[in-house]
Structures are given as C-alpha cells and as structure tokens.
C-alpha cells in the first residue's frame, strides 16, 4: 500500500496546482474552463511529453498485430469491470450491473484473463461507468475542465472520481501491491496508440487545446447520458444581428 | 351488413395507410434510410471503380447527399457572431468550402468502410418536435463494434434538412465553430476559406 497509486498522487497534485492557478492569458470558455491558464500549461507539458511517448506508441502499434493489440485492450478494459460494477450499483442500474459481473467472470476465465472478449460474443453487453459519471447523475452536473499531467483531459469531478475509483478497485490494487506497476506503462502506451489516428486532426487545428477540450467534454457528456444526451440548443449559436437580415434556408447546393 | 362495414373499414385502412406511407416518406428517418441506402449500395457495387477514381465518389456524394443537407444553416451556426457584417456572398463562399470539406471526408469514410459498410437507422423517438429532430444511426465498424452517428434535422420551407452530424456525442457544428469563430475573428474570413481549401487538398492525398 505504500506507493500504491502514483495515479492518485498525480491527480491530487494537479487539483492542488489548479486551485492556485495564477493569472490567465486566455479565456475561451469561462463557463466550462475557468482554469484555462493552468490547463494550457499542463497541455503544453503533456504535448512535450508526447514527443517521447508517441514514438514508442507508434513502434508498439507497428510491432503488435491487430488481434494482439485488441487483446491487450480487452485485458485492460476487463480490469475496470469492478469500477463499472460498483458505479452501476451506485446509480441504481442493477440489471446492467449483473451483466458486468457476468462479463468479468466469463472474460477473466474462459477469456484467459480478459484477453478474449468472449462475453460480447455471448451477447453480454459492455457498459462503462465510473465515479465521475455517478456524481454527474447524482446532480453534480457541471464541473471545471481540468488537464491532468500525463493523463490528459478531465474535470475536477472526474479527476477526483478517477483517483477514488483506482484506489478502491480491488483488482488493480492487487496488481499494484504485487509490484506489477509496469503493466500501467503498457496500458499508457496502448491507450496512446489508440489515438494515433487523431494526431493529424489535432495538429492541423487552429487551436489544438480547444479542439481536445471540445471533443473530450462532448464525448464525456455522451458517456454520462449513456449515449443519449439531450439535444443541444442550436439557437444559441445563431447571431441575432445576422439572423435579423433574412432567414436563409436553401437546401445545400 | 357486418361484411360491408368490414369491407369499408378495410378499404379506408388501406387508403389511409398509403397516405400515411406517403407522408412518412419525407420524414427525417426515411430520408436518412433511403439516401444512405442508395449511396452504400452504389459504393458496394462499384467499389473498385471508386477506389481507382475517388473524384467519381465525390461526385456521387455531392449529388446524392448534399440535397439532404442545409449547409448554409450549418455555416451560419459555425460562424455565429463572427459572421456579423459579412456579405452574403462571403458566407455562401464559406458554406461551399464547408460542403467541399464534408464531401471529401464522407467519401474517404465510405472508402474506409468499403464493402463492409452497414448502417442501422434507429426508429424515431419522442423528441420529434415540429422544427427540430435527431435521427440516430449505428455504423458497424470494419474492426468490430459500432459507431453511433446522429444527424440533427430541422424543418425548412424545402422539407427536412440535416445540418449537423454528431459522432459519439461530438458535434461537427460545435467543434468547427469553436475552431473557426476565433480564427475568423483573428485572421478574417478570406484567410480561413483559403486555409480550409488548402487543408482539403492535403486531406485528398
């Protein structure tokens, strides 16, 4: 238990640092991202780190045959089953929580420690829940965007949730206590490899920081609502002055 | 007597169901089903030709998909207050640029999915109101699993038109808007149009 969770340390530190974030250069989304000044610094730090991490992820992606890479992904995803289960219970999703137990038992055994996602083939659906999502469904809907060193985009709520989840997950805790933290380096590389396709998009963006934030926040909202978020209010996007001229409603071209 | 009533009932029900079917034909769900169905069938049939000549596929997408979209509305949502004071031609030029970008991306997507492409359009749900609705679809990915792709539709004088695509909760309009609005404000619309046009050429190789 001594150095159980470096992840927790990183998250706590970043929460602390964000709290004393100093003057801000830009404020592109004061509502969701009041800590933008601090977040941009962490983003720059993570981008610099990525100069080292990315080549490793590229190499990993090249060497690993796709089925093996899928297996590695399945393995790590299976380790999170206890977190999903506990949060399904906390959200009152009891029927789904039984699926999650079923998946975990099947994949950990027949699926050889989770490498093979046998459960999906058997028709047991996959769900993804965590404490951040639970807190959101309990009414803690809006939380400040927070860039976490090494780990990337999050919010105050979700970062805290992640720390608690990883602290309480008996499976990952066991792995840490056994001193197999090297697995987490593999997980990091594997996760990074999954985002390689999106690098070009990010690099070509006018403001990569904002792109990452937008994509993350919207996708997170989607997870919180289990894939069915309320439709957004597009009217807010229209400019009243421009609108007043005359409504243009031609159908494409 | 009873028989006659039944017969009348049967005829009226047939009649009303054809009427119903007609009015259904241009609802957003049917539009997405018929148009994407047509495009996917065409791609599956002529995959080799389109792989060799992607510009033919661009043409197909432009002709078949674009009439479903309200690009001008999307462009106005994206520009927001950055479109203030711009001439109508400029906004049109920007909208054209967005539609080119969309065509290229959509074609590339089609080639990526190639012949395995499967689209499942989910039934319309309660959130249909008179002006705005969402059509939810699931695209089966070549490597397994499904990607949720939703279309936002609004009603125009020209029928229902889509103006936003939302993939895994990520809205194209929102994402583009937050990139393009500040860029227009900083560099002006002409520079943005030029960049998007060159960016599109980069995407094409």
Interface residues (C-beta under 8 A of the other chain):
Chain A: X28 X29 X66 X70 X204 X205 X206 X207 X210 X211 X214 X215 X218 X219 X220 X221 X222 X223 X227 X229 X231 X232 X234 X237 X238 X239 X241 X242 X243 X245 X248 X249 X250 X251 X252 X253
Chain B: X66 X67 X68 X69 X70 X71 X72 X73 X76 X77 X78 X79 X80 X81 X83 X84 X88 X91 X95 X96 X99 X127 X132 X134 X143 X148 X152 X154 X156 X157 X158 X159 X161 X163 X164 X168 X169 X170 X171 X173 X174 X175 X177 X178 X179 X180 X182 X183 X199 X202
